[in-house]
Amino acid sequence: MSEVMVESGAGRAGSTRTVTTSRPIDLAVTLAPLSRGPGDPCHRLTADGAQWHASRMPSGPVTFRLCQVDSHVIEASAWGAGTAEFLDGLARMLCIEEDISDFVPEHPKLREAHRRCPGLRMLRTGLVLEALVPAVLEQKVHTVSARASWRKLVRQFGTRAPGPAPEGLLVAPDAETWRRVPSWTFHRANVGPQRAQTIVRAARAAAALERCADLAPAEAARRLRSIPGIGVWTVAETAQRAFGDADALSVGDFHLADVVGWTLLGHPMTDEEMIDYLEPLRPHRYRAVRLLEISGYAGKPKFGPRTPLTDHSWH
């Protein structure tokens, strides 16, 4: 039996939808991966606790506002041409009906994190390019630098979010726009040629890539990796947001293996050791990582100063 009850309406506040679930849902931690850091032009948390986001659905742009009413109720409002499509897919996006009965972690910290954070859900936006472009920008560079590049490019090439959106909220560029961003503009946004070319190649193949959202994870990963410049890490970061893949482990992340190792075993790990150690948690390895993050357990010792940021935009 479905655990979601949906009520719909429309009015001056936009089209609305209320989702009621039998299992708790924590909206803030569930939506957190949608935000690309402070100042993300496509995402906003307002003082009333509402989560605003602008996306580009196949049917058109949409601005949506999601609010946590209580631990089992989410209220949504949406504006723009993509409104009906977004609201119809809202329960799917929030992975309301996901089955976690086979997630039984043995490590005490994971068990406690799971107990303390019962409202964590995966995300399944179905929007591949929306998740892929920021992931490509974050390849092998500081997150701070990548997010600055994202802000600069979206502010230059994005479009105003529909409806009564917070000031400055933007819809990210469509595939055709990403395809036509000049190389020197990427350079001025501190995006090197390899990442820029990967984004352009992905934009050219956008129609085929968007269909990956309906494929099995292994086949979706294979098709994404057929684009030169898209590897295991980028596929995982995309799958975590677009596919609702609870097993999408970000292998190759600069910090992840060490964080998992220090948190669960008290010493660093290599990627290979992390993969072996987390193998019993399939198909929930990414869920386990998210639980460690949001529970406050995740961490590793700090041994020295951070690597300095490098800005190539004016070189």
C-alpha positions as CSV (number, residue, x, y, z in Angstrom):
1,M,0.0,0.0,0.0
2,S,1.2,3.5,-0.8
3,E,2.3,5.5,2.2
4,V,1.5,8.9,0.6
5,M,-1.7,10.8,0.6
6,V,-1.8,13.8,-1.7
7,E,-4.2,16.8,-1.7
8,S,-4.2,19.4,-4.5
9,G,-5.4,22.9,-5.0
10,A,-4.8,26.1,-6.9
11,G,-5.1,29.8,-6.1
12,R,-3.3,33.1,-5.9
13,A,-0.5,31.3,-4.0
14,G,0.1,29.1,-7.0
15,S,-0.9,25.5,-7.5
16,T,-0.5,23.6,-4.3
17,R,-0.1,20.1,-3.1
18,T,0.0,18.5,0.4
19,V,1.9,15.2,0.9
20,T,1.2,13.1,4.0
21,T,3.4,10.1,4.7
22,S,3.3,7.3,7.2
23,R,7.0,7.3,7.8
24,P,8.6,10.6,8.9
25,I,10.3,12.9,6.5
26,D,12.8,15.6,7.3
27,L,12.6,18.1,4.4
28,A,15.7,20.1,5.3
29,V,18.1,17.1,5.2
30,T,16.4,15.5,2.3
31,L,16.6,18.6,0.1
32,A,20.1,19.6,1.2
33,P,21.9,18.1,-1.8
34,L,19.9,20.3,-4.1
35,S,21.6,23.4,-2.8
36,R,25.1,24.2,-4.2
37,G,26.2,26.2,-1.2
38,P,25.4,29.7,0.2
39,G,24.2,32.0,-2.5
40,D,23.1,29.3,-4.9
41,P,21.0,31.3,-7.4
42,C,18.7,28.3,-7.9
43,H,18.0,27.5,-4.2
44,R,16.9,29.6,-1.3
45,L,16.0,29.0,2.4
46,T,13.8,31.8,3.6
47,A,13.3,33.1,7.1
48,D,10.0,31.2,7.5
49,G,11.8,27.9,7.0
50,A,10.5,27.4,3.4
51,Q,12.7,25.8,0.8
52,W,12.5,27.5,-2.6
53,H,14.0,26.0,-5.7
54,A,13.9,26.8,-9.4
55,S,14.2,23.9,-12.0
56,R,13.7,23.4,-15.6
57,M,11.2,20.6,-16.1
58,P,10.7,19.0,-19.6
59,S,7.4,20.9,-19.7
60,G,9.0,24.2,-18.8
61,P,10.5,26.2,-15.9
62,V,9.1,25.9,-12.4
63,T,9.6,27.6,-9.1
64,F,8.6,25.5,-6.1
65,R,8.3,26.2,-2.4
66,L,8.3,23.3,0.0
67,C,7.4,23.6,3.7
68,Q,7.6,21.2,6.6
69,V,4.2,21.2,8.4
70,D,5.1,18.4,10.8
71,S,7.2,15.2,10.7
72,H,4.7,13.6,8.3
73,V,3.3,16.5,6.2
74,I,4.9,18.5,3.4
75,E,3.1,21.4,1.7
76,A,4.2,22.5,-1.8
77,S,3.4,25.5,-3.9
78,A,4.6,25.9,-7.5
79,W,4.5,28.4,-10.3
80,G,5.5,28.3,-14.0
81,A,4.9,26.1,-17.1
82,G,6.4,23.1,-15.3
83,T,4.1,23.3,-12.3
84,A,1.7,20.4,-13.1
85,E,4.6,18.1,-14.0
86,F,6.5,19.0,-10.9
87,L,3.6,18.5,-8.5
88,D,2.6,15.3,-10.1
89,G,6.1,14.0,-9.5
90,L,6.6,15.5,-6.1
91,A,6.1,12.2,-4.1
92,R,8.5,10.5,-6.5
93,M,11.1,13.3,-6.1
94,L,11.0,12.9,-2.4
95,C,11.3,9.1,-2.6
96,I,8.2,8.9,-0.4
97,E,7.7,5.2,-1.1
98,E,11.3,4.0,-0.9
99,D,11.8,0.7,0.9
100,I,14.5,0.7,3.6
101,S,13.4,-2.5,5.4
102,D,16.7,-4.1,4.2
103,F,18.9,-1.4,5.7
104,V,20.1,-2.9,8.9
105,P,23.5,-1.4,9.7
106,E,25.7,-3.2,12.2
107,H,28.1,-0.5,13.2
108,P,26.9,1.3,16.4
109,K,27.4,4.8,15.0
110,L,25.4,3.9,11.8
111,R,22.6,2.3,13.9
112,E,22.4,5.3,16.1
113,A,22.5,7.7,13.2
114,H,19.7,5.8,11.6
115,R,17.7,5.9,14.8
116,R,18.2,9.6,15.3
117,C,17.5,10.6,11.6
118,P,14.4,8.6,10.6
119,G,13.3,11.4,8.2
120,L,16.1,11.2,5.7
121,R,14.9,10.4,2.2
122,M,16.8,10.2,-1.1
123,L,16.2,12.6,-3.9
124,R,14.9,11.7,-7.4
125,T,14.4,14.9,-9.4
126,G,14.7,13.1,-12.7
127,L,16.6,16.2,-14.0
128,V,20.0,14.9,-15.2
129,L,21.6,18.0,-16.6
130,E,20.5,20.0,-13.6
131,A,22.5,17.6,-11.4
132,L,25.3,16.9,-13.8
133,V,26.6,20.4,-14.6
134,P,27.4,21.4,-11.0
135,A,29.0,18.0,-10.4
136,V,31.3,18.5,-13.4
137,L,32.2,22.0,-12.0
138,E,33.2,20.3,-8.8
139,Q,35.5,17.8,-10.4
140,K,39.0,17.9,-8.8
141,V,38.7,21.5,-7.4
142,H,37.8,23.0,-4.1
143,T,34.1,23.0,-3.5
144,V,34.3,26.7,-2.7
145,S,35.8,27.5,-6.1
146,A,33.3,25.3,-8.0
147,R,30.3,26.8,-6.3
148,A,31.6,30.3,-7.1
149,S,31.8,29.2,-10.8
150,W,28.3,27.9,-10.6
151,R,27.0,31.2,-9.2
152,K,28.8,33.2,-11.8
153,L,27.6,31.1,-14.8
154,V,24.0,30.8,-13.6
155,R,23.7,34.6,-12.9
156,Q,25.1,35.3,-16.4
157,F,23.1,32.7,-18.4
158,G,20.1,31.7,-16.2
159,T,16.6,33.1,-16.4
160,R,14.3,34.6,-13.8
161,A,12.4,32.1,-11.8
162,P,8.6,32.2,-12.5
163,G,6.1,33.3,-9.9
164,P,6.6,35.2,-6.7
165,A,10.1,33.8,-6.1
166,P,12.6,35.4,-3.7
167,E,14.6,38.1,-5.3
168,G,17.5,36.8,-7.4
169,L,16.2,33.2,-7.7
170,L,17.1,31.9,-11.1
171,V,16.4,28.9,-13.3
172,A,19.7,27.3,-14.5
173,P,20.5,27.5,-18.2
174,D,18.9,25.0,-20.6
175,A,21.0,22.6,-22.6
176,E,21.2,24.8,-25.7
177,T,22.5,27.7,-23.6
178,W,25.2,25.6,-21.9
179,R,26.2,24.3,-25.3
180,R,26.8,27.8,-26.5
181,V,28.7,29.2,-23.5
182,P,32.0,30.5,-25.0
183,S,35.3,29.0,-23.8
184,W,36.6,32.3,-22.6
185,T,33.4,32.8,-20.5
186,F,34.1,29.5,-18.8
187,H,37.7,30.6,-18.3
188,R,36.5,33.9,-16.6
189,A,34.3,31.8,-14.3
190,N,37.5,29.9,-13.3
191,V,36.4,26.7,-15.2
192,G,39.3,25.0,-16.9
193,P,39.1,23.7,-20.5
194,Q,38.5,20.0,-19.5
195,R,35.5,20.7,-17.3
196,A,34.1,23.3,-19.8
197,Q,34.3,20.8,-22.7
198,T,32.7,18.1,-20.6
199,I,29.7,20.4,-19.9
200,V,29.4,21.3,-23.6
201,R,29.5,17.6,-24.6
202,A,26.9,16.8,-22.0
203,A,24.7,19.6,-23.2
204,R,24.9,18.3,-26.7
205,A,23.8,14.9,-25.5
206,A,21.2,16.2,-23.1
207,A,18.1,14.7,-24.7
208,A,19.7,11.2,-24.4
209,L,21.1,11.8,-20.9
210,E,17.7,12.9,-19.5
211,R,16.4,9.5,-20.4
212,C,18.9,7.9,-18.0
213,A,16.5,8.8,-15.2
214,D,14.3,6.0,-16.2
215,L,17.0,3.3,-16.5
216,A,18.4,0.9,-14.0
217,P,21.4,2.4,-12.1
218,A,24.1,0.3,-13.9
219,E,22.8,1.2,-17.3
220,A,22.3,4.9,-16.4
221,A,25.9,5.0,-15.2
222,R,27.2,3.4,-18.4
223,R,25.4,5.9,-20.6
224,L,26.6,8.9,-18.5
225,R,30.2,7.6,-18.6
226,S,30.0,7.4,-22.4
227,I,30.5,11.1,-22.3
228,P,34.2,11.9,-22.2
229,G,35.1,13.6,-18.9
230,I,32.3,12.0,-16.9
231,G,33.6,9.3,-14.5
232,V,32.5,7.3,-11.5
233,W,32.5,10.2,-9.1
234,T,30.5,12.5,-11.3
235,V,28.0,9.8,-12.1
236,A,27.5,9.1,-8.3
237,E,27.0,12.8,-7.6
238,T,24.4,13.0,-10.3
239,A,22.6,9.8,-9.3
240,Q,22.3,11.0,-5.7
241,R,20.2,13.9,-6.9
242,A,18.5,12.9,-10.1
243,F,18.0,9.1,-9.7
244,G,17.2,8.6,-6.0
245,D,20.1,6.1,-5.9
246,A,20.7,5.2,-2.2
247,D,23.8,3.2,-3.2
248,A,25.6,6.0,-5.3
249,L,28.9,6.1,-3.4
250,S,31.2,9.0,-4.5
251,V,34.3,7.0,-5.1
252,G,37.2,9.2,-5.9
253,D,36.1,12.0,-3.6
254,F,39.1,13.8,-2.1
255,H,37.8,13.4,1.5
256,L,35.2,10.7,1.6
257,A,37.3,7.5,2.2
258,D,39.2,9.2,5.0
259,V,36.0,10.5,6.6
260,V,34.4,7.1,6.5
261,G,37.6,5.5,7.9
262,W,38.1,7.9,10.7
263,T,34.4,7.9,11.7
264,L,33.8,4.2,11.7
265,L,37.3,2.7,12.3
266,G,39.4,5.5,13.8
267,H,41.9,5.5,10.9
268,P,42.1,6.6,7.3
269,M,41.0,4.4,4.4
270,T,41.8,4.2,0.7
271,D,38.9,4.2,-1.8
272,E,39.4,0.5,-2.3
273,E,39.3,-0.2,1.5
274,M,36.1,2.0,1.8
275,I,34.4,0.1,-1.0
276,D,35.2,-3.3,0.6
277,Y,34.2,-2.1,4.1
278,L,30.8,-0.7,2.9
279,E,30.0,-3.6,0.6
280,P,27.6,-5.2,3.2
281,L,25.5,-2.1,3.1
282,R,24.5,-2.4,-0.6
283,P,22.2,-1.0,-1.8
284,H,22.4,1.7,0.8
285,R,26.0,2.9,0.8
286,Y,25.2,6.5,0.0
287,R,22.4,6.5,2.6
288,A,24.9,5.4,5.2
289,V,27.3,8.3,4.2
290,R,24.4,10.8,4.4
291,L,23.4,9.5,7.8
292,L,26.9,10.0,9.1
293,E,26.9,13.5,7.7
294,I,23.6,14.7,9.1
295,S,24.0,13.0,12.5
296,G,27.2,14.9,13.2
297,Y,29.3,11.7,13.4
298,A,31.3,12.2,10.2
299,G,34.7,13.8,10.6
300,K,38.4,13.3,10.4
301,P,41.4,14.9,12.3
302,K,42.8,18.1,10.9
303,F,46.5,17.7,10.4
304,G,47.5,21.0,8.7
305,P,46.3,24.0,6.6
306,R,43.9,23.6,3.8
307,T,45.2,23.5,0.2
308,P,45.1,27.1,-1.1
309,L,42.4,28.0,-3.7
310,T,43.6,28.6,-7.2
311,D,42.0,31.2,-9.5
312,H,42.9,30.8,-13.2
313,S,40.1,33.1,-14.4
314,W,42.3,36.0,-15.3
315,H,45.4,34.1,-16.4
